[in-house]
C-alpha cells in the first residue's frame, strides 16, 4: 500500500459511517446509499491528489458525496410537492403546546421533542424536501458547521442558513405530529374547551 493510499484510508475511516448515514438520508434506500458512498469513495481516491493536507477532509469528502448524489440520483428523483412554509410558524411546537393546555414550566420544545427517539427524528428528516433534507442532515446528523455545509454543497453560507431555518420550521411540524401519534403529547382535554 502506498503512503498516499494509506493516508487516504486514515482520513476516510472516521467519516465513512456518517457518510453512509447522509447517503441514506439523501437516497432513502440502503442499497442506493451503499452505491453512492462507494462511488464517492472511488471519486475521492481518484481526486485525492487535489486534497490539500491540513484542510478539512470531512467537508471535502462530503462535497464529493453530494456531487455524486446530484450526478447519479437527482436526474432520477421524483418530483416533490411544493411545501408552503407560510403554514408553519416559527414557534409551531410552542403554539401547539399552548393550544393543548399543556403545562410546561420550561421549554415546551425540549419537553415534547426531547422525548422522541433517533428513529423518529430520522423519519421526520427523511420527509423533508431534498434541498432542506440535505442541509438538515449535514447539520443535525453529521455535525457539520455552516461553513462546512456551504463547502460540501458548494452553496453560499447564507443559503445554508436560510435552508436550515426553513428545515427547522418544517421539522417542528413533522416532529409534533410524530409526538402526537406516539402519545408523547397529552391529548387535548375536551372539558377545557367548554
Biotite code that builds the C-alpha atoms (Angstrom):
import biotite.structure as struc

atoms = struc.array([
    struc.Atom([0.000, 0.000, 0.000], chain_id="A", res_id=1, res_name="UNK", atom_name="CA", element="C"),
    struc.Atom([1.396, 3.356, -0.976], chain_id="A", res_id=2, res_name="UNK", atom_name="CA", element="C"),
    struc.Atom([1.742, 6.174, 1.505], chain_id="A", res_id=3, res_name="UNK", atom_name="CA", element="C"),
    struc.Atom([-0.891, 8.192, -0.345], chain_id="A", res_id=4, res_name="UNK", atom_name="CA", element="C"),
    struc.Atom([-3.432, 5.329, -0.201], chain_id="A", res_id=5, res_name="UNK", atom_name="CA", element="C"),
    struc.Atom([-2.703, 4.753, 3.486], chain_id="A", res_id=6, res_name="UNK", atom_name="CA", element="C"),
    struc.Atom([-3.131, 8.473, 4.173], chain_id="A", res_id=7, res_name="UNK", atom_name="CA", element="C"),
    struc.Atom([-6.423, 8.455, 2.287], chain_id="A", res_id=8, res_name="UNK", atom_name="CA", element="C"),
    struc.Atom([-7.720, 5.463, 4.255], chain_id="A", res_id=9, res_name="UNK", atom_name="CA", element="C"),
    struc.Atom([-6.707, 7.052, 7.564], chain_id="A", res_id=10, res_name="UNK", atom_name="CA", element="C"),
    struc.Atom([-8.671, 10.200, 6.735], chain_id="A", res_id=11, res_name="UNK", atom_name="CA", element="C"),
    struc.Atom([-11.635, 8.308, 5.300], chain_id="A", res_id=12, res_name="UNK", atom_name="CA", element="C"),
    struc.Atom([-12.205, 5.792, 8.114], chain_id="A", res_id=13, res_name="UNK", atom_name="CA", element="C"),
    struc.Atom([-13.602, 8.278, 10.679], chain_id="A", res_id=14, res_name="UNK", atom_name="CA", element="C"),
    struc.Atom([-16.109, 9.816, 8.220], chain_id="A", res_id=15, res_name="UNK", atom_name="CA", element="C"),
    struc.Atom([-17.339, 6.677, 6.478], chain_id="A", res_id=16, res_name="UNK", atom_name="CA", element="C"),
    struc.Atom([-20.143, 5.875, 8.936], chain_id="A", res_id=17, res_name="UNK", atom_name="CA", element="C"),
    struc.Atom([-21.553, 9.378, 8.813], chain_id="A", res_id=18, res_name="UNK", atom_name="CA", element="C"),
    struc.Atom([-21.172, 9.420, 5.042], chain_id="A", res_id=19, res_name="UNK", atom_name="CA", element="C"),
    struc.Atom([-23.365, 6.325, 4.820], chain_id="A", res_id=20, res_name="UNK", atom_name="CA", element="C"),
    struc.Atom([-25.954, 7.946, 7.102], chain_id="A", res_id=21, res_name="UNK", atom_name="CA", element="C"),
    struc.Atom([-26.003, 11.038, 4.923], chain_id="A", res_id=22, res_name="UNK", atom_name="CA", element="C"),
    struc.Atom([-26.237, 8.936, 1.770], chain_id="A", res_id=23, res_name="UNK", atom_name="CA", element="C"),
    struc.Atom([-29.142, 7.024, 3.279], chain_id="A", res_id=24, res_name="UNK", atom_name="CA", element="C"),
    struc.Atom([-30.999, 10.252, 4.008], chain_id="A", res_id=25, res_name="UNK", atom_name="CA", element="C"),
    struc.Atom([-30.301, 11.566, 0.526], chain_id="A", res_id=26, res_name="UNK", atom_name="CA", element="C"),
    struc.Atom([-31.250, 8.422, -1.402], chain_id="A", res_id=27, res_name="UNK", atom_name="CA", element="C"),
    struc.Atom([-33.824, 6.994, 1.050], chain_id="A", res_id=28, res_name="UNK", atom_name="CA", element="C"),
    struc.Atom([-32.702, 3.499, 0.129], chain_id="A", res_id=29, res_name="UNK", atom_name="CA", element="C"),
    struc.Atom([-29.999, 1.333, 1.755], chain_id="A", res_id=30, res_name="UNK", atom_name="CA", element="C"),
    struc.Atom([-28.694, -0.228, -1.459], chain_id="A", res_id=31, res_name="UNK", atom_name="CA", element="C"),
    struc.Atom([-28.573, 3.142, -3.232], chain_id="A", res_id=32, res_name="UNK", atom_name="CA", element="C"),
    struc.Atom([-26.828, 4.666, -0.196], chain_id="A", res_id=33, res_name="UNK", atom_name="CA", element="C"),
    struc.Atom([-24.143, 1.964, -0.310], chain_id="A", res_id=34, res_name="UNK", atom_name="CA", element="C"),
    struc.Atom([-23.660, 2.562, -4.040], chain_id="A", res_id=35, res_name="UNK", atom_name="CA", element="C"),
    struc.Atom([-23.480, 6.314, -3.501], chain_id="A", res_id=36, res_name="UNK", atom_name="CA", element="C"),
    struc.Atom([-20.841, 6.010, -0.774], chain_id="A", res_id=37, res_name="UNK", atom_name="CA", element="C"),
    struc.Atom([-18.833, 3.563, -2.875], chain_id="A", res_id=38, res_name="UNK", atom_name="CA", element="C"),
    struc.Atom([-18.997, 5.938, -5.834], chain_id="A", res_id=39, res_name="UNK", atom_name="CA", element="C"),
    struc.Atom([-17.926, 8.876, -3.645], chain_id="A", res_id=40, res_name="UNK", atom_name="CA", element="C"),
    struc.Atom([-15.008, 6.888, -2.198], chain_id="A", res_id=41, res_name="UNK", atom_name="CA", element="C"),
    struc.Atom([-13.797, 5.991, -5.686], chain_id="A", res_id=42, res_name="UNK", atom_name="CA", element="C"),
    struc.Atom([-14.084, 9.600, -6.843], chain_id="A", res_id=43, res_name="UNK", atom_name="CA", element="C"),
    struc.Atom([-12.325, 10.842, -3.717], chain_id="A", res_id=44, res_name="UNK", atom_name="CA", element="C"),
    struc.Atom([-9.497, 8.328, -4.128], chain_id="A", res_id=45, res_name="UNK", atom_name="CA", element="C"),
    struc.Atom([-9.026, 9.311, -7.771], chain_id="A", res_id=46, res_name="UNK", atom_name="CA", element="C"),
    struc.Atom([-9.015, 13.003, -6.829], chain_id="A", res_id=47, res_name="UNK", atom_name="CA", element="C"),
    struc.Atom([-7.056, 12.677, -3.584], chain_id="A", res_id=48, res_name="UNK", atom_name="CA", element="C"),
    struc.Atom([-4.096, 14.486, -5.135], chain_id="A", res_id=49, res_name="UNK", atom_name="CA", element="C"),
    struc.Atom([-6.278, 17.620, -5.214], chain_id="A", res_id=50, res_name="UNK", atom_name="CA", element="C"),
    struc.Atom([-6.928, 17.437, -1.454], chain_id="A", res_id=51, res_name="UNK", atom_name="CA", element="C"),
    struc.Atom([-4.827, 19.992, 0.404], chain_id="A", res_id=52, res_name="UNK", atom_name="CA", element="C"),
    struc.Atom([-3.335, 18.483, 3.573], chain_id="A", res_id=53, res_name="UNK", atom_name="CA", element="C"),
    struc.Atom([-4.287, 20.468, 6.640], chain_id="A", res_id=54, res_name="UNK", atom_name="CA", element="C"),
    struc.Atom([-7.720, 21.378, 5.283], chain_id="A", res_id=55, res_name="UNK", atom_name="CA", element="C"),
    struc.Atom([-10.999, 19.790, 6.321], chain_id="A", res_id=56, res_name="UNK", atom_name="CA", element="C"),
    struc.Atom([-11.123, 16.286, 4.811], chain_id="A", res_id=57, res_name="UNK", atom_name="CA", element="C"),
    struc.Atom([-14.670, 15.676, 6.050], chain_id="A", res_id=58, res_name="UNK", atom_name="CA", element="C"),
    struc.Atom([-16.070, 18.725, 4.234], chain_id="A", res_id=59, res_name="UNK", atom_name="CA", element="C"),
    struc.Atom([-14.035, 17.841, 1.123], chain_id="A", res_id=60, res_name="UNK", atom_name="CA", element="C"),
    struc.Atom([-15.383, 14.280, 1.126], chain_id="A", res_id=61, res_name="UNK", atom_name="CA", element="C"),
    struc.Atom([-18.981, 15.352, 1.786], chain_id="A", res_id=62, res_name="UNK", atom_name="CA", element="C"),
    struc.Atom([-18.756, 17.711, -1.197], chain_id="A", res_id=63, res_name="UNK", atom_name="CA", element="C"),
    struc.Atom([-17.767, 14.731, -3.333], chain_id="A", res_id=64, res_name="UNK", atom_name="CA", element="C"),
    struc.Atom([-20.581, 12.666, -1.806], chain_id="A", res_id=65, res_name="UNK", atom_name="CA", element="C"),
    struc.Atom([-23.242, 15.290, -2.509], chain_id="A", res_id=66, res_name="UNK", atom_name="CA", element="C"),
    struc.Atom([-21.901, 15.944, -6.008], chain_id="A", res_id=67, res_name="UNK", atom_name="CA", element="C"),
    struc.Atom([-22.066, 12.198, -6.660], chain_id="A", res_id=68, res_name="UNK", atom_name="CA", element="C"),
    struc.Atom([-25.651, 12.231, -5.443], chain_id="A", res_id=69, res_name="UNK", atom_name="CA", element="C"),
    struc.Atom([-26.551, 15.082, -7.785], chain_id="A", res_id=70, res_name="UNK", atom_name="CA", element="C"),
    struc.Atom([-24.852, 13.417, -10.716], chain_id="A", res_id=71, res_name="UNK", atom_name="CA", element="C"),
    struc.Atom([-26.265, 9.981, -10.116], chain_id="A", res_id=72, res_name="UNK", atom_name="CA", element="C"),
    struc.Atom([-29.647, 10.401, -8.472], chain_id="A", res_id=73, res_name="UNK", atom_name="CA", element="C"),
    struc.Atom([-31.021, 13.852, -8.926], chain_id="A", res_id=74, res_name="UNK", atom_name="CA", element="C"),
    struc.Atom([-31.933, 13.338, -12.544], chain_id="A", res_id=75, res_name="UNK", atom_name="CA", element="C"),
    struc.Atom([-33.959, 10.282, -11.488], chain_id="A", res_id=76, res_name="UNK", atom_name="CA", element="C"),
    struc.Atom([-35.649, 11.742, -8.422], chain_id="A", res_id=77, res_name="UNK", atom_name="CA", element="C"),
    struc.Atom([-39.374, 12.012, -8.180], chain_id="A", res_id=78, res_name="UNK", atom_name="CA", element="C"),
    struc.Atom([-40.895, 15.446, -8.083], chain_id="A", res_id=79, res_name="UNK", atom_name="CA", element="C"),
    struc.Atom([-41.631, 16.529, -4.564], chain_id="A", res_id=80, res_name="UNK", atom_name="CA", element="C"),
    struc.Atom([-44.692, 18.535, -3.696], chain_id="A", res_id=81, res_name="UNK", atom_name="CA", element="C"),
    struc.Atom([-44.187, 22.225, -3.117], chain_id="A", res_id=82, res_name="UNK", atom_name="CA", element="C"),
    struc.Atom([-44.014, 22.975, 0.577], chain_id="A", res_id=83, res_name="UNK", atom_name="CA", element="C"),
    struc.Atom([-45.627, 26.094, 1.895], chain_id="A", res_id=84, res_name="UNK", atom_name="CA", element="C"),
    struc.Atom([-43.609, 27.494, 4.742], chain_id="A", res_id=85, res_name="UNK", atom_name="CA", element="C"),
    struc.Atom([-46.265, 30.059, 5.424], chain_id="A", res_id=86, res_name="UNK", atom_name="CA", element="C"),
    struc.Atom([-48.375, 27.401, 7.107], chain_id="A", res_id=87, res_name="UNK", atom_name="CA", element="C"),
    struc.Atom([-45.614, 26.544, 9.581], chain_id="A", res_id=88, res_name="UNK", atom_name="CA", element="C"),
    struc.Atom([-44.982, 29.358, 12.075], chain_id="A", res_id=89, res_name="UNK", atom_name="CA", element="C"),
    struc.Atom([-41.518, 29.521, 13.578], chain_id="A", res_id=90, res_name="UNK", atom_name="CA", element="C"),
    struc.Atom([-42.896, 28.700, 17.037], chain_id="A", res_id=91, res_name="UNK", atom_name="CA", element="C"),
    struc.Atom([-45.165, 25.860, 15.922], chain_id="A", res_id=92, res_name="UNK", atom_name="CA", element="C"),
    struc.Atom([-44.497, 23.470, 18.825], chain_id="A", res_id=93, res_name="UNK", atom_name="CA", element="C"),
    struc.Atom([-44.935, 26.226, 21.386], chain_id="A", res_id=94, res_name="UNK", atom_name="CA", element="C"),
    struc.Atom([-48.281, 27.252, 19.904], chain_id="A", res_id=95, res_name="UNK", atom_name="CA", element="C"),
    struc.Atom([-49.493, 23.659, 19.698], chain_id="A", res_id=96, res_name="UNK", atom_name="CA", element="C"),
    struc.Atom([-48.457, 23.018, 23.298], chain_id="A", res_id=97, res_name="UNK", atom_name="CA", element="C"),
    struc.Atom([-50.384, 26.044, 24.485], chain_id="A", res_id=98, res_name="UNK", atom_name="CA", element="C"),
    struc.Atom([-53.432, 25.055, 22.432], chain_id="A", res_id=99, res_name="UNK", atom_name="CA", element="C"),
    struc.Atom([-53.466, 21.688, 24.199], chain_id="A", res_id=100, res_name="UNK", atom_name="CA", element="C"),
    struc.Atom([-53.272, 23.399, 27.545], chain_id="A", res_id=101, res_name="UNK", atom_name="CA", element="C"),
    struc.Atom([-50.047, 21.576, 28.289], chain_id="A", res_id=102, res_name="UNK", atom_name="CA", element="C"),
    struc.Atom([-48.336, 22.715, 31.440], chain_id="A", res_id=103, res_name="UNK", atom_name="CA", element="C"),
    struc.Atom([-44.686, 23.161, 30.548], chain_id="A", res_id=104, res_name="UNK", atom_name="CA", element="C"),
    struc.Atom([-42.825, 25.035, 33.216], chain_id="A", res_id=105, res_name="UNK", atom_name="CA", element="C"),
    struc.Atom([-39.768, 25.340, 30.994], chain_id="A", res_id=106, res_name="UNK", atom_name="CA", element="C"),
    struc.Atom([-39.196, 24.847, 27.286], chain_id="A", res_id=107, res_name="UNK", atom_name="CA", element="C"),
    struc.Atom([-42.148, 23.111, 25.538], chain_id="A", res_id=108, res_name="UNK", atom_name="CA", element="C"),
    struc.Atom([-39.972, 22.145, 22.569], chain_id="A", res_id=109, res_name="UNK", atom_name="CA", element="C"),
    struc.Atom([-37.463, 20.333, 24.784], chain_id="A", res_id=110, res_name="UNK", atom_name="CA", element="C"),
    struc.Atom([-40.236, 18.796, 26.886], chain_id="A", res_id=111, res_name="UNK", atom_name="CA", element="C"),
    struc.Atom([-42.033, 17.449, 23.835], chain_id="A", res_id=112, res_name="UNK", atom_name="CA", element="C"),
    struc.Atom([-39.476, 16.779, 21.141], chain_id="A", res_id=113, res_name="UNK", atom_name="CA", element="C"),
    struc.Atom([-36.777, 15.719, 23.586], chain_id="A", res_id=114, res_name="UNK", atom_name="CA", element="C"),
    struc.Atom([-38.803, 12.554, 24.187], chain_id="A", res_id=115, res_name="UNK", atom_name="CA", element="C"),
    struc.Atom([-38.548, 11.389, 20.572], chain_id="A", res_id=116, res_name="UNK", atom_name="CA", element="C"),
    struc.Atom([-36.009, 8.712, 19.711], chain_id="A", res_id=117, res_name="UNK", atom_name="CA", element="C"),
    struc.Atom([-33.455, 8.982, 16.920], chain_id="A", res_id=118, res_name="UNK", atom_name="CA", element="C"),
    struc.Atom([-35.511, 6.768, 14.596], chain_id="A", res_id=119, res_name="UNK", atom_name="CA", element="C"),
    struc.Atom([-38.471, 9.127, 14.846], chain_id="A", res_id=120, res_name="UNK", atom_name="CA", element="C"),
    struc.Atom([-36.283, 12.178, 14.255], chain_id="A", res_id=121, res_name="UNK", atom_name="CA", element="C"),
    struc.Atom([-34.620, 10.425, 11.318], chain_id="A", res_id=122, res_name="UNK", atom_name="CA", element="C"),
    struc.Atom([-38.029, 9.626, 9.816], chain_id="A", res_id=123, res_name="UNK", atom_name="CA", element="C"),
    struc.Atom([-39.019, 13.289, 10.095], chain_id="A", res_id=124, res_name="UNK", atom_name="CA", element="C"),
    struc.Atom([-35.789, 14.331, 8.364], chain_id="A", res_id=125, res_name="UNK", atom_name="CA", element="C"),
    struc.Atom([-36.498, 11.888, 5.543], chain_id="A", res_id=126, res_name="UNK", atom_name="CA", element="C"),
    struc.Atom([-39.835, 13.604, 4.889], chain_id="A", res_id=127, res_name="UNK", atom_name="CA", element="C"),
    struc.Atom([-38.240, 16.992, 4.220], chain_id="A", res_id=128, res_name="UNK", atom_name="CA", element="C"),
    struc.Atom([-37.934, 18.220, 0.633], chain_id="A", res_id=129, res_name="UNK", atom_name="CA", element="C"),
    struc.Atom([-34.489, 17.445, -0.786], chain_id="A", res_id=130, res_name="UNK", atom_name="CA", element="C"),
    struc.Atom([-32.896, 20.901, -0.530], chain_id="A", res_id=131, res_name="UNK", atom_name="CA", element="C"),
    struc.Atom([-33.823, 21.171, 3.158], chain_id="A", res_id=132, res_name="UNK", atom_name="CA", element="C"),
    struc.Atom([-33.089, 17.499, 3.909], chain_id="A", res_id=133, res_name="UNK", atom_name="CA", element="C"),
    struc.Atom([-29.515, 17.837, 2.623], chain_id="A", res_id=134, res_name="UNK", atom_name="CA", element="C"),
    struc.Atom([-28.677, 20.800, 4.835], chain_id="A", res_id=135, res_name="UNK", atom_name="CA", element="C"),
    struc.Atom([-30.529, 19.432, 7.887], chain_id="A", res_id=136, res_name="UNK", atom_name="CA", element="C"),
    struc.Atom([-28.862, 16.021, 7.589], chain_id="A", res_id=137, res_name="UNK", atom_name="CA", element="C"),
    struc.Atom([-25.385, 17.526, 7.357], chain_id="A", res_id=138, res_name="UNK", atom_name="CA", element="C"),
    struc.Atom([-26.112, 19.839, 10.288], chain_id="A", res_id=139, res_name="UNK", atom_name="CA", element="C"),
    struc.Atom([-28.087, 17.651, 12.697], chain_id="A", res_id=140, res_name="UNK", atom_name="CA", element="C"),
    struc.Atom([-26.710, 14.190, 11.948], chain_id="A", res_id=141, res_name="UNK", atom_name="CA", element="C"),
    struc.Atom([-23.207, 14.863, 10.689], chain_id="A", res_id=142, res_name="UNK", atom_name="CA", element="C"),
    struc.Atom([-22.479, 17.824, 12.979], chain_id="A", res_id=143, res_name="UNK", atom_name="CA", element="C"),
    struc.Atom([-21.038, 19.931, 10.188], chain_id="A", res_id=144, res_name="UNK", atom_name="CA", element="C"),
    struc.Atom([-20.723, 23.662, 10.793], chain_id="A", res_id=145, res_name="UNK", atom_name="CA", element="C"),
    struc.Atom([-22.408, 26.158, 8.455], chain_id="A", res_id=146, res_name="UNK", atom_name="CA", element="C"),
    struc.Atom([-19.103, 26.802, 6.677], chain_id="A", res_id=147, res_name="UNK", atom_name="CA", element="C"),
    struc.Atom([-18.501, 23.081, 6.160], chain_id="A", res_id=148, res_name="UNK", atom_name="CA", element="C"),
    struc.Atom([-22.024, 22.580, 4.790], chain_id="A", res_id=149, res_name="UNK", atom_name="CA", element="C"),
    struc.Atom([-21.560, 25.512, 2.407], chain_id="A", res_id=150, res_name="UNK", atom_name="CA", element="C"),
    struc.Atom([-18.304, 23.984, 1.215], chain_id="A", res_id=151, res_name="UNK", atom_name="CA", element="C"),
    struc.Atom([-19.733, 20.467, 0.923], chain_id="A", res_id=152, res_name="UNK", atom_name="CA", element="C"),
    struc.Atom([-22.813, 21.577, -1.029], chain_id="A", res_id=153, res_name="UNK", atom_name="CA", element="C"),
    struc.Atom([-20.998, 24.373, -2.874], chain_id="A", res_id=154, res_name="UNK", atom_name="CA", element="C"),
    struc.Atom([-23.609, 26.943, -1.908], chain_id="A", res_id=155, res_name="UNK", atom_name="CA", element="C"),
    struc.Atom([-23.265, 30.311, -0.140], chain_id="A", res_id=156, res_name="UNK", atom_name="CA", element="C"),
    struc.Atom([-23.328, 30.261, 3.658], chain_id="A", res_id=157, res_name="UNK", atom_name="CA", element="C"),
    struc.Atom([-26.421, 32.481, 3.588], chain_id="A", res_id=158, res_name="UNK", atom_name="CA", element="C"),
    struc.Atom([-28.231, 29.778, 1.627], chain_id="A", res_id=159, res_name="UNK", atom_name="CA", element="C"),
    struc.Atom([-27.199, 27.238, 4.252], chain_id="A", res_id=160, res_name="UNK", atom_name="CA", element="C"),
    struc.Atom([-28.631, 29.433, 6.994], chain_id="A", res_id=161, res_name="UNK", atom_name="CA", element="C"),
    struc.Atom([-31.845, 30.056, 5.084], chain_id="A", res_id=162, res_name="UNK", atom_name="CA", element="C"),
    struc.Atom([-32.408, 26.385, 4.244], chain_id="A", res_id=163, res_name="UNK", atom_name="CA", element="C"),
    struc.Atom([-31.599, 25.285, 7.771], chain_id="A", res_id=164, res_name="UNK", atom_name="CA", element="C"),
    struc.Atom([-34.044, 27.837, 9.180], chain_id="A", res_id=165, res_name="UNK", atom_name="CA", element="C"),
    struc.Atom([-36.780, 26.549, 6.879], chain_id="A", res_id=166, res_name="UNK", atom_name="CA", element="C"),
    struc.Atom([-35.859, 22.931, 7.634], chain_id="A", res_id=167, res_name="UNK", atom_name="CA", element="C"),
    struc.Atom([-36.222, 23.599, 11.364], chain_id="A", res_id=168, res_name="UNK", atom_name="CA", element="C"),
    struc.Atom([-39.683, 25.048, 10.820], chain_id="A", res_id=169, res_name="UNK", atom_name="CA", element="C"),
    struc.Atom([-40.788, 22.079, 8.747], chain_id="A", res_id=170, res_name="UNK", atom_name="CA", element="C"),
    struc.Atom([-39.246, 19.646, 11.226], chain_id="A", res_id=171, res_name="UNK", atom_name="CA", element="C"),
    struc.Atom([-41.192, 21.191, 14.093], chain_id="A", res_id=172, res_name="UNK", atom_name="CA", element="C"),
    struc.Atom([-44.468, 20.382, 12.373], chain_id="A", res_id=173, res_name="UNK", atom_name="CA", element="C"),
    struc.Atom([-43.420, 16.837, 11.445], chain_id="A", res_id=174, res_name="UNK", atom_name="CA", element="C"),
    struc.Atom([-41.971, 16.078, 14.868], chain_id="A", res_id=175, res_name="UNK", atom_name="CA", element="C"),
    struc.Atom([-45.072, 17.443, 16.603], chain_id="A", res_id=176, res_name="UNK", atom_name="CA", element="C"),
    struc.Atom([-47.228, 15.067, 14.549], chain_id="A", res_id=177, res_name="UNK", atom_name="CA", element="C"),
    struc.Atom([-44.972, 12.143, 15.465], chain_id="A", res_id=178, res_name="UNK", atom_name="CA", element="C"),
    struc.Atom([-45.138, 13.131, 19.146], chain_id="A", res_id=179, res_name="UNK", atom_name="CA", element="C"),
    struc.Atom([-48.947, 13.221, 18.957], chain_id="A", res_id=180, res_name="UNK", atom_name="CA", element="C"),
    struc.Atom([-49.123, 9.913, 17.096], chain_id="A", res_id=181, res_name="UNK", atom_name="CA", element="C"),
    struc.Atom([-46.954, 8.213, 19.710], chain_id="A", res_id=182, res_name="UNK", atom_name="CA", element="C"),
    struc.Atom([-48.766, 9.671, 22.710], chain_id="A", res_id=183, res_name="UNK", atom_name="CA", element="C"),
    struc.Atom([-45.803, 11.779, 23.801], chain_id="A", res_id=184, res_name="UNK", atom_name="CA", element="C"),
    struc.Atom([-48.001, 14.859, 23.980], chain_id="A", res_id=185, res_name="UNK", atom_name="CA", element="C"),
    struc.Atom([-51.092, 14.942, 26.175], chain_id="A", res_id=186, res_name="UNK", atom_name="CA", element="C"),
    struc.Atom([-54.295, 14.913, 24.169], chain_id="A", res_id=187, res_name="UNK", atom_name="CA", element="C"),
    struc.Atom([-56.483, 17.976, 24.427], chain_id="A", res_id=188, res_name="UNK", atom_name="CA", element="C"),
    struc.Atom([-58.927, 17.659, 27.288], chain_id="A", res_id=189, res_name="UNK", atom_name="CA", element="C"),
    struc.Atom([-62.444, 18.299, 25.904], chain_id="A", res_id=190, res_name="UNK", atom_name="CA", element="C"),
    struc.Atom([-63.518, 19.616, 29.324], chain_id="A", res_id=191, res_name="UNK", atom_name="CA", element="C"),
    struc.Atom([-61.060, 22.519, 28.955], chain_id="A", res_id=192, res_name="UNK", atom_name="CA", element="C"),
    struc.Atom([-62.683, 23.596, 25.692], chain_id="A", res_id=193, res_name="UNK", atom_name="CA", element="C"),
    struc.Atom([-66.003, 24.462, 27.337], chain_id="A", res_id=194, res_name="UNK", atom_name="CA", element="C"),
])
